[in-house]
């Protein structure tokens, strides 16, 4: 028997799905979803069959026909989420962000579940295929970001909350520490030290301990290739999804994950060049239009590297699993940050000593 929140999500999705009132819409591309006919004397109780996509502590996603219902995190700020939903539904973001579907009455975009978690509904879109990395839409992603970053934020429904990128990075460190505490002595102490030291080197704003130096641009807040879908399915345009971290902040944060992957060797140089070039060509404001982009990207890219490494250790710690190659690359990048900072401090001290008069 499914958990109560899953049953409630399924009921919400069925009420929202247009197939529930407009009859069957068969899909040969998605045989895992059964599109039953509208209830009738012959089919008095013929609901759409739901498919559970994911069930994690921070989110549950369930598909029912052409609708995806989402239960948000238990600690989600429902008021801020409501603003983010209104922003995502605004005409200024049409063609950039997948708009939410109305739920719980006319104009409503948010429905509370019995456990207090807010739930939303969205049109189904086809995600990026994990089996074909060469076909990943890097240029399309960059252009979507450039459009998002160019929206006149002052004219959106508000007040628009802060972008939650730094908060997610801080949460990743907390999750790593909690996992290590629960599992006893750290199974990889040198990796933990590298992550902690690299985190301490970041400026306070990147650790969510101070306001960011720039907070005037609408940002996604958690950009990666899993945050895009084609809608309408299967060949519609790419759109951004998952607005839980959407808000005002430094747009460089949205470029930071691919930048960090490039810096750690996880993203090929040609893919990084395509992504950055498409963003610049579309007029994105996160970096200068030409020349070296790293003055703007350095701090966010380092923060995302630490965040990724911390999450990797948090997942590996409970079982003592050795981090895989990609996770190790992020931990090694943290170690390089620490060693480079030490070398820079040593060079600074030597310069000061060289400038002092001899006794």
N, C-alpha and C positions, 0 to 999 in steps of 0.2 A: 504494500500500500504506500503510495507516495506521501512524502512529508506534507504537512498542511500548507506551507507556503507554496509548494509546487502545485498542489491542487488549486489553490487560489489564483496562481498565475495562469494556469490552464483555463480556468473559468473566465478570467479577465481577457485573455487572448481570444477565446471563442466569441465573447460578446463584441470584441472589436473587429474581428476578421470579417471582411466584406462577404466572404463565402457563406457566412452564417445566415445571411439574409438574401443573397443574390445567387444561390445555387452553386453547383460544383465548378471548380476551375482546375481541371486535371493538369498535371505537370509531369511530362516524361523525364525532365531533367532531375526531378527530386522524388523518386519513387518512395523514399522513406516517409513521406508525408501523404496520408490518405485524405483526399478531399471528398467528403461525403455530401450527398445532396441535402438541400434544405429540408428541415423536418416536414413531413407530410403524413397523410394517413398510412402510407406504406412504410415510411421511415419516421415514426413519431419521435424517436430519440436517436438521431443519427448525427452526432457531433463530429467536428473535425478532430482527428487524432493528434495530440500534442507530441512533440519531440523535445526532450530535454537536451539542450546544447551544452550547458555547463552549470555546475552547482558548487560554488566556492563560498567561503565565509563573507567575501566582499561583494559577491554578485551571483545571481542565479538568472540564467537565460533559458527561455523556453520558446520554441517555435510552434505555431499553430497555423497551418496554411500560409497565407501571405503576411502574417503578423509575428513579430518577436516580442514577447513580454519579458520585462526585466525587473527583478527585485534588487534594489540598490543596497548598499552596505548598511548594517544596523546603525552605525554612527553617522550616517549621512545627514547633513543639514538640509532638511526638507525645504526650508524657505529659500535657501540659496539654490537648491536644485530647481525649484519652481522658476526662479529667474533665469537660470541657464536654459531651461526648456523653452521659455518665452523667447529668449535670444535665438535658440536653434530654429524656432518656428518663424522667425522674422523674415520678411521678404529680402532684406539685405543679405541674408545667408543662403538664399535659394541658389541651388547649383553648387554650393560649397559644402554644406552640412546636411546630412539626412534629417528631415524634419520629423518631430514626434507625431504620433497619432492622438487624436482626442480620446480621452477615457473619462469615465465617471461623470457623464453629462456633457452638455454642450459647452465647448470652450475649455473643458478641463483637460489637463495634461498629466495629472498625477493622481494616483489612487492609493490609499493606505491599505496595507495588508493587516491581517489580524494581529501579527506580531509587532506591528508598528513600523515595519519597513515600508518606505515608499516604493511604488511600482509604476512603471511606464510601459507604453507600447510603441512599437516602431515598425515601419515597413520592412519586410525581409529584403536583404540585398546579398548578392553573392560575394563572399570574402576573397581576399588574395589567396591563391593556391599555394600551400606550403611545399607542394611537390614540384613547382616550376619556378625556382628563385630567379632565373634569368628573365622571366616575364614579369617580374615585380614592377609595379607602375611608379618608378622613381620620379620621372619627370612630372607625371600627373600629380603625385603627392606634393612635389615642390610647388606646382602652380596652385593647387588648392590652398596650401599654406600661405602663399603670397596673397591670394585673394582674401583669406581670412584675416591676415594681418593688416590689410588695407581697408577693412570695414571701419566706418565712422562710429567708433564705440559710443561717443556721446549721444548718438541718435538712437541707440538701442534701448529696449526696456531695461529698467534698472531698479536700484543700483546694481551694476554688474559687479559680481564678487571678484576677489583676486584669483588669478590663475594658481592652481594647486600643485605645480611642479615641485617647488622646493619642499612643500609639506609632504609629498610622496617620497622624496628622497630621505627626509628625516624619519618617516615611518619605516622605510626599509632598514635604516640603522637600528631602530628600536626592535624591529622584528628579528634581526640578526642577533642582537644582544639577548632577547628573550629566548630564542632557540638555543643559544649556547649555554645560557644559565640552566635551562631545563634539561639539557643533555649532559651535564657534568663538565669536566675539564674539556676545553676546546680540542677537537681532534686534529686541528690544523692551526696551531697558535701563531705561526709566522704569517699566515694569510690573514688572520683576524687582526693582528697588529698592523699590517700594511693597510688594511681597509680603514681601521680606526685613525691611524696617523694621516692618511690621505684626506679623510673627512675633516680632521682638525685643521688642515691647511686651507680649507675653503673659507671664503669670507662669510660673515654671519648671515647675509641675505640668502646665500645658496643653501644654508642649513636651516632655513626657515626661522631664523632668530632675529631678523631685522627686515624692514621694508626693502624691496629691491630697488636698485638705482633707477630702474625704468619700469613704470607700471601704467602705461598709457595705450597699450596695444592689445587687441583681442587675440588671445592665444588659445590653442587647444589644450596644452598642459601635459599631455601624455602621448605624444605622437610616436607611432611605430606602424609597421605595415599591417598589423592586425586591426588597425583603426580605420580601415577603408573597406567599402563595399561597392559593388556595381548595383545601381538601382535605376530603372526596374531590372530585375533579374531576367535574362542572364547577361545582356549586352549593353545595359544602360551606362551612363557616365559614372566615373568614380566619385564617391562622396565620402566625407569624413564622418565617423560615428563616434559614440561614447563621449558625451559632453560633461561627464562628472567632474572633470578638472578644468573645464573651460572658464576663462576669466581674463582680467586685465593683468598684464605682466610684461616681462622682457621677451620679445619674440624670438630671441636667440635660443631660448630654452626649447622651442619646437624643432630647431635644427640640431640640437645637441646630441640626440641619440645617434643619428647617422654619422655625425661628426666624431662622436666617441668610437663608434664601430670602425670608422676609417682610421682613427689614430691608433687603435689597438690591433689593427690588421684583420678585423672581421668583415670589413666592407672593402671591396676592390677599389683601387684608385679611380678607375674609369667610371664606376657607378657613382662614387662620391662626386666626381667632376660633373657628371650628367645631372645629378640632383642639385648641386649648388648652382650650376649654370642655368638650369631651368628656373630656379627660384629668383636669381638675379634678373634674368630676362623678363620675368613676369612683374618686376618692380617691387619685390619683397623688401621690407624695410629693416630686417633683422641684421643685415651685414652691409658693408659698403658695396656699391655697385661694381667695383673692380678692385684688384689688388688682394692683399692678405686678409682673409676673413677671421683669422684666429684672435685678434684683439677682442672681438665681440663674442666669439664662440668658446674661448678657452675655459672660463669658469663654468658655464653650463655643461660643457662636454666633460670636464673633470667630475662635476657633481653627478652626472648620469652614469659615468664609469663606476664611481663609488657605489651608487645606488644599485647598479646591476651586480656588482661583486658582492655587496651585502646580501642581496636577495639570494644569490647563488649559495652563499655559505649558510644562510638561514634554512634553505631547502636541504642542503647536504648534511647539516649537523645532526638532526635527530637519528639518522641511521649510520652516521660516520662515513657516508659515501664520499669517495674522492671526487672533487669537482672535475667536470669534463673539460675538454680542450677549450671551448669557448669561454666557460666560466673561469678557467685558469688564466686565459688571456686578459680578462678584466682585473683579476687579482694582481697579475704581474704588472699591469698598467698602474695600479695603485702603488705598488712598490717602486716603480720608476718615478712616479710623482714625488714620493718621499725622498728618494735619493737625489733627485734634481733639486729639490728644495734645500736639502742639506748642503749640496755643492754650492748653491747660490749664496747661502748664509756664510759658508766658509770663505768664498771669494769676497764677500762684502767685508768680513772681518779683516782679511788680509789687506784689502785696499785701505781700510781705516788705519791699520798698523803702519802701512807703508807711508801714509801721509803725516804721521806724527814725527816731530823732531827727535833726533837721537839724543839720549841723555849725555 
